[in-house]
Amino acid sequence: MVNHSQTLAQLVEAGDHQAIVTAYRQAAEAMFAQGESDAGFFFLTHAFVHALEGGLEETETLEARLREAGRL
C-alpha cells in the first residue's frame, strides 16, 4: 500500500511542484468520484496552492474550477 502522506511529504521536500499538483489533483478526482465533494475540493485547493507556488500553467484552470464551485 502506498503511503500518500509520506509520498507527498517527499515531493514537498524535493520542491517538485508539478508532481505535487498532479498528486493532489488525482486525490481530488478520486474523492469526487466517490461523491466526497468536500474532500475533493480540499485536495483541489492544495493543488491550486502548490500550482501558485510553482508558477505552473494549470493555476488558472484550478482557480477557475474552485471559483465556479464557490470555493474561492
N, C-alpha and C positions, 0 to 999 in steps of 0.2 A: 504494500500500500504506500502511496506517495504521501509524504508529509508536506502538505501545501504551505503551511506556515513556515517551515524550515526552508522550503524552496524559495518562497517569496523573500524571506529574510536574506538568503544568499544573493538573490537578484538585486535587492536594495543595496546590500553591502557592495556589490560589484558596480552599482550605478548603471545597470542596464535598463534604462527607462523603457525601451521598446519591448523587451521581454516582460517587464513588469506590467505594462499596459496590456499586452496580449494575455497574460495570465489572469489579470483582473477581469478583462472582457470575457474570457472563457468562463470564469466563475459566475459572472453576471448572467450570461446566456444560459448556463446550467440552472441557475436559480429561477430565471424567467420561465424556462421550460417546465419546471416543477410547480409553477404557479406561485412562487415566492417572490412577488414583486418588490417588497421592501428590501429583502436580502439582495435581489438583483440590482436595485438602484444603489445600495450600499457599495457593492463591488464596482459598479459603473462609475460612481463618484470617485473612488480610489483610482480607477483607470484614468479619469479626467485629470485628477491632481498630478499624477505622475506624467501624463502627457504634457501638461503645462510645464512641469519642472524640466522635462527633457526637450521642450520646444518642438514637439512632434506634430506632424501634419494632422493626425486624427483628433487633435484638440478641438477643432471646430465641429467635427462630427459628433464627438462626445458631448460637447457643450450644447449643441442643438437638440440632441436627444434628451438630455437632462432638462433643458428649458421647456421643451414640448410637453414633458411629463410633469412640469411644475416643481421640479426638484432643484432648480437654481433660482 
